[in-house]
């Protein structure tokens, strides 16, 4: 199926009268998840990109490294790939499909699955930020070794 036709049928399926389209890109927010639908006419593929968000807290503990390792969980991600956008440091999940294999119903299923995965990863990212705050707070409260005779002190 052709990209524009597919996106119009998908829009009708989810109850949208019109889509905002710029060149071969459609941007939608579905269930609180920002999606990009990118048409590659040369390969006749559609890449669906779902936003996860930014790393909370400092970049001292790079979440991106952990997420890259998660890409080896192919079955859990069901063929999708986690990424970090180098331009704005946001995380996302994306998957590419051949247009010929898609119709509005199958696209809906893929979007629903990617939306669920994005929400799960948002929880992980937010949990990572919370864990970082707890670790930082705990480190500030733990006794520190003194350079004098092994004495210790506590920050207040």
GUVEXZA-993973 format. One record per residue: chain; x, y, z of N, C-alpha, C, O, CB in turn; residue number from 1. Coordinates in steps of 0.02 Angstrom, whole numbers, plus 50000, padded with zeros to 5 digits. Glycine has a CB too. Example, Ala and Ser with C-alpha at 12.3 -4.5 7.8 and 13.67 -1.06 7.14 Angstrom:
// residues 2
('A', (50660, 49716, 50390), (50615, 49775, 50390), (50660, 49835, 50390), (50712, 49834, 50423), (50565, 49776, 50452), 1) ('A', (50642, 49888, 50354), (50684, 49947, 50357), (50645, 50002, 50394), (50670, 50057, 50402), (50704, 49970, 50286), 2) 
// end
This chain:
// residues 156
('A', (50042, 49941, 50000), (50000, 50000, 50000), (50045, 50062, 50000), (50099, 50062, 50029), (49952, 50000, 50062), 1) ('A', (50023, 50114, 49969), (50059, 50177, 49965), (50054, 50214, 50032), (50003, 50211, 50066), (50031, 50220, 49907), 2) ('A', (50107, 50250, 50050), (50112, 50284, 50115), (50054, 50330, 50130), (50023, 50324, 50183), (50176, 50323, 50117), 3) ('A', (50038, 50376, 50085), (49984, 50424, 50098), (49917, 50389, 50108), (49879, 50407, 50153), (49978, 50474, 50041), 4) ('A', (49904, 50339, 50067), (49841, 50301, 50074), (49839, 50265, 50142), (49789, 50265, 50176), (49833, 50251, 50016), 5) ('A', (49895, 50233, 50159), (49899, 50197, 50223), (49887, 50244, 50282), (49849, 50228, 50328), (49967, 50163, 50230), 6) ('A', (49918, 50302, 50281), (49911, 50348, 50336), (49840, 50377, 50340), (49815, 50389, 50395), (49961, 50405, 50330), 7) ('A', (49807, 50388, 50283), (49738, 50412, 50283), (49692, 50359, 50312), (49646, 50374, 50351), (49717, 50431, 50212), 8) ('A', (49702, 50296, 50293), (49662, 50242, 50320), (49674, 50233, 50395), (49627, 50221, 50434), (49677, 50176, 50283), 9) ('A', (49737, 50240, 50416), (49754, 50235, 50487), (49720, 50292, 50526), (49693, 50281, 50580), (49830, 50236, 50497), 10) ('A', (49723, 50352, 50498), (49691, 50410, 50531), (49616, 50398, 50540), (49588, 50413, 50592), (49703, 50475, 50489), 11) ('A', (49584, 50371, 50488), (49512, 50356, 50493), (49500, 50304, 50547), (49451, 50308, 50584), (49485, 50332, 50425), 12) ('A', (49544, 50254, 50552), (49536, 50201, 50601), (49540, 50228, 50673), (49504, 50204, 50717), (49589, 50147, 50591), 13) ('A', (49583, 50278, 50684), (49590, 50304, 50752), (49548, 50367, 50763), (49552, 50399, 50816), (49663, 50321, 50766), 14) ('A', (49506, 50383, 50714), (49458, 50437, 50723), (49483, 50507, 50709), (49456, 50556, 50735), (49432, 50436, 50790), 15) ('A', (49535, 50513, 50668), (49560, 50579, 50649), (49534, 50597, 50580), (49536, 50556, 50534), (49637, 50580, 50649), 16) ('A', (49509, 50658, 50573), (49483, 50680, 50508), (49541, 50695, 50460), (49536, 50682, 50400), (49439, 50741, 50517), 17) ('A', (49595, 50724, 50488), (49652, 50743, 50446), (49717, 50728, 50482), (49719, 50725, 50543), (49648, 50817, 50426), 18) ('A', (49769, 50720, 50442), (49836, 50711, 50470), (49879, 50771, 50452), (49872, 50800, 50398), (49868, 50646, 50444), 19) ('A', (49923, 50789, 50497), (49972, 50840, 50482), (50033, 50804, 50453), (50066, 50765, 50486), (49991, 50881, 50546), 20) ('A', (50046, 50819, 50389), (50100, 50784, 50355), (50147, 50835, 50324), (50126, 50883, 50292), (50073, 50736, 50301), 21) ('A', (50212, 50823, 50333), (50262, 50864, 50302), (50308, 50818, 50263), (50341, 50775, 50292), (50302, 50906, 50355), 22) ('A', (50309, 50826, 50198), (50346, 50782, 50153), (50325, 50710, 50167), (50266, 50693, 50160), (50423, 50791, 50162), 23) ('A', (50372, 50668, 50185), (50357, 50597, 50198), (50357, 50581, 50272), (50376, 50525, 50292), (50408, 50553, 50162), 24) ('A', (50336, 50628, 50313), (50335, 50619, 50386), (50267, 50640, 50413), (50241, 50693, 50396), (50392, 50660, 50420), 25) ('A', (50240, 50597, 50456), (50178, 50612, 50491), (50194, 50609, 50565), (50225, 50561, 50589), (50120, 50563, 50472), 26) ('A', (50174, 50660, 50603), (50185, 50661, 50675), (50116, 50659, 50709), (50071, 50696, 50692), (50224, 50725, 50697), 27) ('A', (50111, 50614, 50758), (50048, 50606, 50796), (50064, 50594, 50869), (50117, 50567, 50886), (50006, 50548, 50767), 28) ('A', (50019, 50615, 50912), (50023, 50596, 50982), (49965, 50549, 50995), (49907, 50566, 50986), (50020, 50660, 51030), 29) ('A', (49983, 50489, 51018), (49932, 50437, 51030), (49941, 50411, 51100), (49995, 50386, 51118), (49937, 50379, 50977), 30) ('A', (49890, 50417, 51141), (49892, 50394, 51211), (49952, 50424, 51248), (49983, 50390, 51289), (49896, 50318, 51213), 31) ('A', (49966, 50487, 51235), (50021, 50521, 51270), (50090, 50505, 51245), (50139, 50527, 51274), (50018, 50504, 51341), 32) ('A', (50096, 50467, 51191), (50160, 50450, 51162), (50166, 50487, 51095), (50122, 50482, 51052), (50169, 50373, 51153), 33) ('A', (50221, 50523, 51086), (50234, 50558, 51022), (50262, 50508, 50972), (50312, 50474, 50985), (50282, 50618, 51032), 34) ('A', (50230, 50504, 50915), (50251, 50458, 50862), (50271, 50496, 50800), (50244, 50550, 50785), (50194, 50408, 50845), 35) ('A', (50319, 50468, 50764), (50337, 50492, 50698), (50330, 50433, 50650), (50353, 50378, 50665), (50409, 50522, 50696), 36) ('A', (50300, 50445, 50594), (50293, 50394, 50541), (50333, 50419, 50482), (50314, 50469, 50451), (50216, 50380, 50522), 37) ('A', (50387, 50386, 50466), (50434, 50409, 50415), (50433, 50363, 50355), (50447, 50303, 50360), (50505, 50415, 50444), 38) ('A', (50415, 50390, 50299), (50412, 50352, 50237), (50479, 50356, 50202), (50507, 50410, 50192), (50356, 50379, 50190), 39) ('A', (50505, 50299, 50183), (50565, 50296, 50141), (50544, 50268, 50073), (50540, 50208, 50064), (50623, 50252, 50174), 40) ('A', (50532, 50314, 50027), (50508, 50294, 49961), (50558, 50251, 49923), (50538, 50208, 49883), (50492, 50354, 49920), 41) ('A', (50623, 50261, 49935), (50674, 50222, 49900), (50672, 50149, 49918), (50682, 50105, 49876), (50743, 50251, 49915), 42) ('A', (50658, 50134, 49982), (50656, 50064, 50004), (50585, 50039, 50014), (50574, 49981, 50032), (50696, 50055, 50068), 43) ('A', (50536, 50084, 50003), (50465, 50068, 50013), (50453, 50040, 50083), (50420, 49989, 50092), (50441, 50019, 49960), 44) ('A', (50481, 50076, 50133), (50473, 50056, 50203), (50445, 50114, 50243), (50452, 50172, 50225), (50539, 50031, 50232), 45) ('A', (50415, 50096, 50299), (50389, 50143, 50347), (50425, 50130, 50413), (50425, 50074, 50438), (50311, 50137, 50354), 46) ('A', (50455, 50182, 50440), (50486, 50177, 50506), (50440, 50213, 50555), (50423, 50271, 50546), (50558, 50208, 50507), 47) ('A', (50422, 50177, 50608), (50381, 50206, 50661), (50428, 50221, 50719), (50464, 50177, 50743), (50322, 50159, 50683), 48) ('A', (50427, 50283, 50742), (50469, 50305, 50797), (50424, 50329, 50854), (50379, 50370, 50844), (50519, 50362, 50774), 49) ('A', (50436, 50303, 50914), (50399, 50323, 50974), (50447, 50354, 51024), (50500, 50326, 51038), (50361, 50263, 51005), 50) ('A', (50428, 50412, 51050), (50470, 50448, 51098), (50465, 50417, 51168), (50410, 50401, 51191), (50451, 50522, 51100), 51) ('A', (50522, 50408, 51201), (50522, 50384, 51270), (50536, 50442, 51318), (50505, 50445, 51371), (50576, 50329, 51278), 52) ('A', (50580, 50487, 51300), (50595, 50544, 51343), (50669, 50553, 51354), (50710, 50519, 51322), (50560, 50537, 51409), 53) ('A', (50686, 50599, 51400), (50756, 50614, 51414), (50778, 50579, 51478), (50737, 50562, 51521), (50766, 50689, 51420), 54) ('A', (50844, 50570, 51484), (50872, 50542, 51545), (50864, 50593, 51601), (50886, 50650, 51595), (50946, 50522, 51535), 55) ('A', (50832, 50571, 51655), (50826, 50617, 51712), (50892, 50621, 51750), (50932, 50574, 51747), (50769, 50596, 51759), 56) ('A', (50902, 50675, 51785), (50963, 50681, 51827), (51024, 50695, 51785), (51020, 50721, 51729), (50973, 50618, 51867), 57) ('A', (51081, 50677, 51812), (51144, 50691, 51779), (51159, 50639, 51726), (51130, 50585, 51725), (51201, 50695, 51831), 58) ('A', (51205, 50656, 51684), (51227, 50609, 51633), (51286, 50568, 51658), (51318, 50532, 51619), (51245, 50646, 51567), 59) ('A', (51302, 50573, 51723), (51358, 50536, 51751), (51347, 50461, 51747), (51394, 50422, 51741), (51370, 50557, 51824), 60) ('A', (51284, 50440, 51751), (51267, 50369, 51746), (51228, 50361, 51682), (51167, 50368, 51681), (51226, 50344, 51809), 61) ('A', (51263, 50346, 51628), (51230, 50347, 51562), (51178, 50291, 51554), (51194, 50232, 51551), (51282, 50340, 51508), 62) ('A', (51117, 50312, 51550), (51062, 50267, 51538), (51065, 50237, 51468), (51044, 50181, 51456), (50995, 50303, 51548), 63) ('A', (51092, 50276, 51422), (51097, 50253, 51353), (51134, 50187, 51346), (51116, 50145, 51305), (51130, 50305, 51310), 64) ('A', (51186, 50179, 51384), (51225, 50117, 51382), (51182, 50057, 51402), (51185, 50005, 51369), (51286, 50122, 51429), 65) ('A', (51143, 50065, 51454), (51098, 50011, 51476), (51046, 49996, 51423), (51029, 49938, 51411), (51065, 50029, 51543), 66) ('A', (51020, 50048, 51392), (50969, 50038, 51341), (50997, 50005, 51279), (50963, 49964, 51247), (50937, 50105, 51323), 67) ('A', (51059, 50022, 51261), (51090, 49989, 51204), (51097, 49914, 51217), (51085, 49873, 51172), (51159, 50019, 51189), 68) ('A', (51115, 49896, 51277), (51120, 49825, 51295), (51052, 49791, 51290), (51048, 49732, 51273), (51149, 49817, 51367), 69) ('A', (51000, 49828, 51305), (50932, 49799, 51302), (50912, 49782, 51230), (50866, 49743, 51220), (50882, 49848, 51332), 70) ('A', (50945, 49811, 51181), (50929, 49794, 51111), (50942, 49721, 51096), (50917, 49695, 51046), (50970, 49838, 51064), 71) ('A', (50982, 49688, 51138), (50993, 49616, 51128), (50933, 49575, 51152), (50931, 49515, 51140), (51056, 49595, 51165), 72) ('A', (50886, 49607, 51184), (50825, 49573, 51206), (50775, 49574, 51148), (50720, 49601, 51154), (50794, 49606, 51270), 73) ('A', (50795, 49546, 51093), (50757, 49551, 51031), (50685, 49527, 51040), (50638, 49559, 51016), (50790, 49509, 50976), 74) ('A', (50677, 49471, 51076), (50609, 49445, 51084), (50566, 49492, 51126), (50508, 49503, 51111), (50612, 49376, 51117), 75) ('A', (50595, 49519, 51180), (50557, 49565, 51223), (50539, 49629, 51186), (50485, 49657, 51197), (50598, 49582, 51286), 76) ('A', (50583, 49652, 51142), (50570, 49713, 51104), (50531, 49699, 51040), (50510, 49745, 51005), (50635, 49749, 51087), 77) ('A', (50523, 49635, 51024), (50485, 49613, 50966), (50508, 49646, 50901), (50468, 49668, 50859), (50411, 49627, 50977), 78) ('A', (50574, 49650, 50894), (50602, 49677, 50833), (50613, 49751, 50832), (50643, 49778, 50784), (50560, 49659, 50777), 79) ('A', (50591, 49786, 50883), (50602, 49859, 50887), (50672, 49872, 50913), (50704, 49828, 50941), (50548, 49893, 50932), 80) ('A', (50695, 49933, 50904), (50762, 49953, 50925), (50758, 50016, 50968), (50724, 50064, 50950), (50808, 49965, 50864), 81) ('A', (50792, 50015, 51026), (50797, 50074, 51068), (50854, 50117, 51043), (50904, 50091, 51017), (50808, 50054, 51143), 82) ('A', (50848, 50182, 51050), (50901, 50228, 51026), (50902, 50291, 51068), (50854, 50306, 51104), (50891, 50245, 50952), 83) ('A', (50958, 50327, 51063), (50963, 50393, 51093), (50979, 50442, 51038), (51028, 50433, 51001), (51017, 50394, 51150), 84) ('A', (50939, 50493, 51031), (50948, 50544, 50980), (51007, 50589, 51000), (51003, 50622, 51052), (50883, 50585, 50969), 85) ('A', (51061, 50590, 50961), (51119, 50630, 50981), (51107, 50706, 50978), (51145, 50744, 51009), (51177, 50613, 50936), 86) ('A', (51056, 50727, 50942), (51043, 50799, 50937), (51012, 50827, 51001), (51029, 50883, 51021), (50997, 50813, 50878), 87) ('A', (50967, 50790, 51032), (50933, 50817, 51091), (50934, 50771, 51151), (50902, 50784, 51202), (50862, 50833, 51073), 88) ('A', (50972, 50715, 51145), (50982, 50668, 51201), (50918, 50633, 51223), (50915, 50605, 51278), (51012, 50704, 51259), 89) ('A', (50865, 50634, 51182), (50805, 50598, 51200), (50812, 50525, 51179), (50850, 50508, 51134), (50743, 50629, 51166), 90) ('A', (50774, 50482, 51213), (50773, 50411, 51198), (50709, 50396, 51160), (50658, 50429, 51167), (50777, 50369, 51262), 91) ('A', (50713, 50344, 51119), (50654, 50324, 51082), (50659, 50250, 51065), (50709, 50216, 51079), (50647, 50365, 51018), 92) ('A', (50606, 50226, 51034), (50603, 50157, 51010), (50575, 50161, 50939), (50529, 50199, 50926), (50558, 50111, 51057), 93) ('A', (50604, 50122, 50895), (50582, 50125, 50825), (50582, 50055, 50794), (50617, 50010, 50816), (50625, 50172, 50785), 94) ('A', (50542, 50050, 50741), (50541, 49988, 50703), (50522, 50004, 50631), (50482, 50049, 50618), (50491, 49937, 50734), 95) ('A', (50552, 49967, 50585), (50541, 49977, 50514), (50499, 49920, 50486), (50507, 49862, 50505), (50607, 49983, 50475), 96) ('A', (50453, 49938, 50440), (50409, 49889, 50409), (50407, 49902, 50334), (50413, 49959, 50311), (50337, 49893, 50439), 97) ('A', (50398, 49849, 50296), (50388, 49856, 50224), (50316, 49880, 50213), (50269, 49851, 50241), (50402, 49789, 50185), 98) ('A', (50307, 49931, 50174), (50240, 49958, 50161), (50193, 49906, 50131), (50134, 49905, 50147), (50245, 50018, 50113), 99) ('A', (50219, 49862, 50089), (50178, 49812, 50057), (50146, 49764, 50108), (50094, 49734, 50095), (50220, 49772, 50006), 100) ('A', (50177, 49759, 50167), (50151, 49714, 50219), (50102, 49747, 50266), (50076, 49714, 50312), (50209, 49686, 50258), 101) ('A', (50088, 49811, 50256), (50046, 49848, 50303), (49978, 49866, 50275), (49970, 49878, 50215), (50081, 49911, 50325), 102) ('A', (49929, 49867, 50319), (49864, 49897, 50307), (49846, 49934, 50371), (49885, 49932, 50419), (49809, 49844, 50286), 103) ('A', (49789, 49967, 50373), (49771, 50008, 50432), (49767, 49965, 50495), (49788, 49988, 50548), (49705, 50043, 50420), 104) ('A', (49741, 49904, 50489), (49735, 49861, 50548), (49803, 49838, 50575), (49815, 49841, 50635), (49692, 49799, 50531), 105) ('A', (49847, 49817, 50530), (49913, 49794, 50554), (49953, 49853, 50581), (49989, 49846, 50630), (49952, 49759, 50497), 106) ('A', (49947, 49911, 50549), (49982, 49971, 50574), (49957, 49989, 50644), (49996, 50006, 50688), (49971, 50031, 50525), 107) ('A', (49892, 49985, 50654), (49863, 49998, 50719), (49893, 49951, 50772), (49910, 49973, 50827), (49786, 49989, 50716), 108) ('A', (49899, 49887, 50756), (49929, 49839, 50802), (50001, 49855, 50818), (50022, 49850, 50876), (49925, 49769, 50773), 109) ('A', (50040, 49875, 50768), (50110, 49893, 50779), (50116, 49956, 50822), (50158, 49960, 50867), (50146, 49903, 50712), 110) ('A', (50073, 50004, 50809), (50074, 50067, 50847), (50055, 50053, 50920), (50086, 50079, 50966), (50027, 50119, 50816), 111) ('A', (50005, 50012, 50930), (49984, 49994, 50998), (50041, 49960, 51036), (50054, 49976, 51094), (49922, 49949, 50997), 112) ('A', (50074, 49913, 51003), (50130, 49877, 51034), (50188, 49924, 51050), (50216, 49922, 51105), (50154, 49820, 50989), 113) ('A', (50206, 49967, 51003), (50260, 50015, 51014), (50242, 50066, 51068), (50285, 50088, 51106), (50278, 50051, 50949), 114) ('A', (50179, 50085, 51071), (50156, 50130, 51124), (50164, 50097, 51192), (50187, 50129, 51239), (50082, 50149, 51113), 115) ('A', (50145, 50034, 51197), (50153, 49998, 51261), (50227, 49991, 51280), (50245, 50001, 51338), (50121, 49928, 51256), 116) ('A', (50269, 49975, 51231), (50341, 49970, 51245), (50370, 50038, 51266), (50410, 50041, 51312), (50378, 49944, 51182), 117) ('A', (50349, 50091, 51233), (50373, 50158, 51250), (50352, 50176, 51322), (50392, 50204, 51359), (50346, 50211, 51201), 118) ('A', (50291, 50160, 51340), (50268, 50174, 51408), (50307, 50132, 51460), (50324, 50158, 51513), (50193, 50159, 51415), 119) ('A', (50321, 50069, 51444), (50361, 50028, 51489), (50431, 50058, 51498), (50457, 50060, 51553), (50366, 49955, 51463), 120) ('A', (50461, 50080, 51443), (50528, 50109, 51447), (50527, 50177, 51480), (50576, 50196, 51512), (50559, 50114, 51377), 121) ('A', (50473, 50214, 51474), (50467, 50277, 51511), (50469, 50264, 51586), (50503, 50300, 51623), (50402, 50315, 51493), 122) ('A', (50434, 50212, 51607), (50435, 50193, 51678), (50506, 50175, 51700), (50528, 50193, 51754), (50388, 50133, 51691), 123) ('A', (50543, 50139, 51657), (50611, 50120, 51673), (50655, 50183, 51678), (50694, 50190, 51724), (50640, 50072, 51620), 124) ('A', (50648, 50228, 51630), (50687, 50290, 51630), (50671, 50331, 51692), (50717, 50357, 51725), (50673, 50332, 51567), 125) ('A', (50606, 50338, 51709), (50588, 50376, 51768), (50613, 50342, 51831), (50636, 50375, 51877), (50512, 50384, 51771), 126) ('A', (50609, 50275, 51833), (50635, 50238, 51890), (50710, 50246, 51897), (50737, 50249, 51952), (50618, 50164, 51884), 127) ('A', (50744, 50250, 51841), (50816, 50260, 51840), (50832, 50328, 51872), (50879, 50334, 51912), (50845, 50257, 51768), 128) ('A', (50794, 50379, 51855), (50803, 50445, 51884), (50790, 50446, 51958), (50827, 50477, 51996), (50758, 50496, 51849), 129) ('A', (50738, 50410, 51979), (50722, 50406, 52051), (50778, 50369, 52088), (50798, 50390, 52142), (50655, 50370, 52062), 130) ('A', (50803, 50315, 52060), (50857, 50276, 52091), (50920, 50320, 52097), (50956, 50316, 52147), (50873, 50212, 52050), 131) ('A', (50932, 50361, 52047), (50990, 50405, 52049), (50982, 50456, 52106), (51031, 50470, 52141), (50999, 50441, 51982), 132) ('A', (50922, 50484, 52115), (50910, 50531, 52169), (50921, 50498, 52237), (50953, 50527, 52281), (50839, 50560, 52165), 133) ('A', (50895, 50438, 52246), (50903, 50402, 52309), (50976, 50388, 52322), (51000, 50397, 52378), (50862, 50336, 52308), 134) ('A', (51012, 50365, 52271), (51084, 50350, 52279), (51122, 50413, 52298), (51167, 50410, 52341), (51112, 50319, 52215), 135) ('A', (51107, 50469, 52267), (51142, 50531, 52281), (51126, 50554, 52352), (51172, 50575, 52389), (51121, 50586, 52231), 136) ('A', (51063, 50550, 52373), (51044, 50569, 52440), (51078, 50524, 52492), (51102, 50547, 52543), (50968, 50566, 52449), 137) ('A', (51079, 50459, 52477), (51111, 50411, 52523), (51186, 50424, 52529), (51214, 50422, 52583), (51099, 50338, 52499), 138) ('A', (51218, 50439, 52473), (51290, 50453, 52473), (51305, 50515, 52514), (51357, 50518, 52547), (51316, 50462, 52402), 139) ('A', (51260, 50563, 52513), (51271, 50624, 52552), (51263, 50612, 52627), (51292, 50647, 52667), (51222, 50679, 52529), 140) ('A', (51224, 50561, 52645), (51212, 50546, 52716), (51262, 50496, 52745), (51270, 50494, 52806), (51142, 50520, 52724), 141) ('A', (51294, 50457, 52704), (51340, 50405, 52728), (51401, 50436, 52759), (51426, 50487, 52735), (51359, 50357, 52673), 142) ('A', (51428, 50404, 52813), (51490, 50429, 52843), (51546, 50428, 52791), (51552, 50381, 52752), (51510, 50387, 52905), 143) ('A', (51586, 50480, 52792), (51643, 50485, 52747), (51707, 50470, 52785), (51713, 50490, 52844), (51646, 50556, 52714), 144) ('A', (51753, 50437, 52755), (51817, 50423, 52788), (51856, 50488, 52795), (51858, 50529, 52749), (51859, 50371, 52748), 145) ('A', (51885, 50496, 52853), (51926, 50555, 52866), (51998, 50538, 52851), (52019, 50481, 52862), (51918, 50579, 52939), 146) ('A', (52036, 50585, 52826), (52106, 50572, 52814), (52146, 50566, 52880), (52205, 50548, 52878), (52136, 50627, 52771), 147) ('A', (52114, 50580, 52937), (52148, 50578, 53001), (52130, 50515, 53039), (52074, 50507, 53061), (52130, 50640, 53044), 148) ('A', (52177, 50469, 53046), (52171, 50409, 53088), (52107, 50369, 53078), (52082, 50341, 53126), (52176, 50429, 53160), 149) ('A', (52081, 50365, 53018), (52023, 50324, 53005), (51959, 50349, 53038), (51909, 50312, 53040), (52036, 50255, 53026), 150) ('A', (51959, 50410, 53065), (51898, 50438, 53096), (51847, 50450, 53041), (51865, 50458, 52983), (51914, 50505, 53136), 151) ('A', (51785, 50452, 53060), (51733, 50465, 53010), (51689, 50522, 53032), (51687, 50539, 53092), (51691, 50402, 52997), 152) ('A', (51655, 50551, 52985), (51608, 50605, 53000), (51547, 50596, 52956), (51550, 50561, 52905), (51640, 50675, 52991), 153) ('A', (51494, 50628, 52974), (51433, 50624, 52935), (51414, 50694, 52912), (51416, 50741, 52950), (51375, 50592, 52976), 154) ('A', (51398, 50699, 52849), (51374, 50763, 52823), (51304, 50775, 52848), (51263, 50729, 52851), (51375, 50765, 52745), 155) ('A', (51290, 50836, 52867), (51223, 50853, 52892), (51192, 50905, 52846), (51136, 50926, 52858), (51225, 50879, 52965), 156) 
// end
